[in-house]
Amino acid sequence: MSRLTARELAAVHRLEFPFWLNTVCQALWGACFAAATPADVLSWPALASVVSAVLLVEAGLVLNTVVDLDSDARHPERSTLSSAAARLGARRGYALVLGEAMAGLVLALVVSLHTGHIAVVLAAAGVLLAHVFYNVEPVRLKSRGLVGALVFACGVVMLPSLLTHAALQPDLPPPTALVLAGLTVLAAARVVWWSVPDAAADAAAGMRTTSVRRGPVGALRLACLLLLGGLAVLVWGSWWLGGLVATLVVATGHALFTGSAVLLTHRVSVGAPVSSTWLRRTVMPVVLAADVAVVGVALAV
């Protein structure tokens, strides 16, 4: 079988803009909150832990690509992804997942042994397990509604952040824990929100995602409730961490996203179509700006 092009390799890793930048930010959060000075983020344990977190998350995303080939092939907006996944094939896909996962785990183990912080390698294993449980039968949490969204969010936000935080500090202060918890709930809400354009394709493939179980409007209403809850926890933690200014910087982008989700719920309830490409290009950059803002605040406080 022929080798994948760079564009196809990027597709199977879900490296579309702005997703890959969101992944980098989420890997950086823990290290930035743990750093005593910004220069600490450039220390080799911090950088190695960030690379480990990114590798593990990307391995999980490739796993998702391989196992979701059937549903993606049914989605009119996933033609590039599904064709790249078909050319990759299950055998090479699982080999790629295994290689990236092992590289991420080895890096985390090296950092853990160097620092003496066992939480580094435990969090790394947690990232990998979250993606396996989310994607692989017989558990396949992606088909189990809200619990799947929460586990996926832990696998891309909370656990990678704990991994990189532990590379510099073994203990997680309560304000930082609250901020990361709020960001994780917000990410779970976005998983539900993102599933809405995929509802028909997922249903045809036999998957029971939240949007399939509740319908697009019901899923969006649940996403809005999660967004409000996550935003409240994020505000609480950021206020405790850095006061009013930190709260405004951290929460504004996520508040704007929450407002956009409320408007989208209304549009969908009156029969307007929703496109994942449109959501990615117009709404996700707001989330990216919010994620970058968290990096800045984490380094400043």
C-alpha positions, -999 to +999 in steps of 0.1 A: +000+000+000+013+035-009+025+059+017+002+086+029+008+122+018+015+148+044-020+161+040-035+127+046-013+121+076-024+154+091-061+144+084-059+111+103-043+130+132-072+156+131-047+184+126-071+208+110-070+244+121-075+252+150-077+218+166-039+211+167-033+245+184-060+236+210-042+204+217-009+222+222-025+247+245-042+220+266-008+202+269+008+234+280-017+244+307-004+222+334+032+231+330+023+268+328+003+267+360+031+247+378+060+269+366+075+292+392+088+314+363+080+314+326+115+300+320+105+268+339+083+258+310+114+256+288+131+231+312+136+197+297+111+179+320+084+203+312+090+202+274+093+164+275+060+161+293+043+184+268+056+163+239+044+132+258+009+147+263+006+157+226+018+123+214-007+105+236-036+127+226-027+124+189-025+086+193-060+087+207-072+108+178-057+084+153-075+056+171-107+075+168-101+080+131-095+042+126-125+030+145-149+057+131-142+050+095-178+037+089-195+068+103-171+093+088-176+077+054-213+084+057-207+121+065-206+144+035-181+168+052-157+140+061-146+129+027-109+140+031-107+123+065-125+091+055-104+087+023-072+092+042-083+067+069-092+042+042-058+046+026-041+042+060-060+010+067-067-006+101-034-024+104-012+006+097-035+027+117-032+006+149+005+004+144+007+042+142-014+045+174+008+020+192+040+037+181+029+072+192+013+059+224+045+040+234+067+070+226+044+092+248+045+067+276+083+063+275+088+100+276+064+103+306+083+074+324+116+092+318+103+124+333+087+105+362+119+087+370+140+120+368+116+141+389+105+113+413+069+124+405+049+092+398+019+113+389+035+120+355+034+084+342+001+077+360-015+107+342+001+095+309-014+061+313-048+078+322-047+097+289-042+065+269-069+046+288-094+074+284-090+073+246-091+035+246-123+034+267-139+061+245-132+043+212-128+006+217-154-021+221-168-035+243-166-003+264-169+022+235-180+051+256-185+073+225-218+053+221-228+058+257-239+094+257-227+120+281-203+098+300-184+093+268-181+131+263-168+135+299-142+107+295-130+122+262-127+156+278-106+141+306-084+125+280-077+158+262-078+184+290-076+172+326-052+143+323-028+159+299-027+190+321-021+168+352+007+151+333+025+183+325+018+199+359+033+169+377+065+173+357+072+205+376+051+202+408+037+170+425+008+188+442-021+204+425-033+236+443-071+239+447-075+270+425-057+253+397-077+222+401-109+242+398-097+259+367-088+226+351-121+211+362-140+239+346-121+237+314-127+199+313-165+203+317-164+230+290-146+205+267-172+179+274-199+203+264-180+210+231-179+172+225-217+172+227-220+204+207-196+189+180-217+157+177-248+176+164-237+178+127-228+141+129-261+129+142-274+113+110-241+097+101-236+084+136-271+070+138-267+052+104-234+037+117-252+024+148-235+048+173-255+061+202-239+095+208-256+122+228-270+138+196-284+105+185-299+097+219-314+132+225-317+146+190-298+178+179-319+202+199-318+181+231-280+176+227-275+213+223-296+221+253-275+197+274-243+213+260-256+247+271-262+235+306-227+219+307-212+251+294-229+272+321-217+248+348-182+246+334-180+284+331-192+288+367-164+265+380-139+282+357-148+316+371-146+304+406-111+289+401-097+318+381-111+344+406-094+325+435-062+322+414-058+357+401-087+379+409-109+400+385-084+405+357-075+369+355-111+359+355-120+383+327-091+371+305-098+334+312-136+334+310-145+359+283-138+336+253-156+307+269-186+330+277-187+341+241-187+304+230-215+297+255-236+325+239-230+311+205-242+277+216-274+292+229-279+309+196-272+277+177-297+259+198-324+284+187-314+281+151-315+243+151-348+243+169-364+262+140-350+238+115-318+256+103-290+232+091-257+230+110-224+223+094-193+210+112-171+229+087-189+261+095-186+255+133-149+248+129-141+278+109-163+304+127-167+293+163-137+272+172-113+301+167-130+317+196-122+286+217-086+288+205-083+324+216-098+314+250-073+285+253-043+308+245-056+333+271-055+305+297-018+299+288-011+336+293-029+338+327-012+306+339+022+320+332+013+354+348-002+343+381 
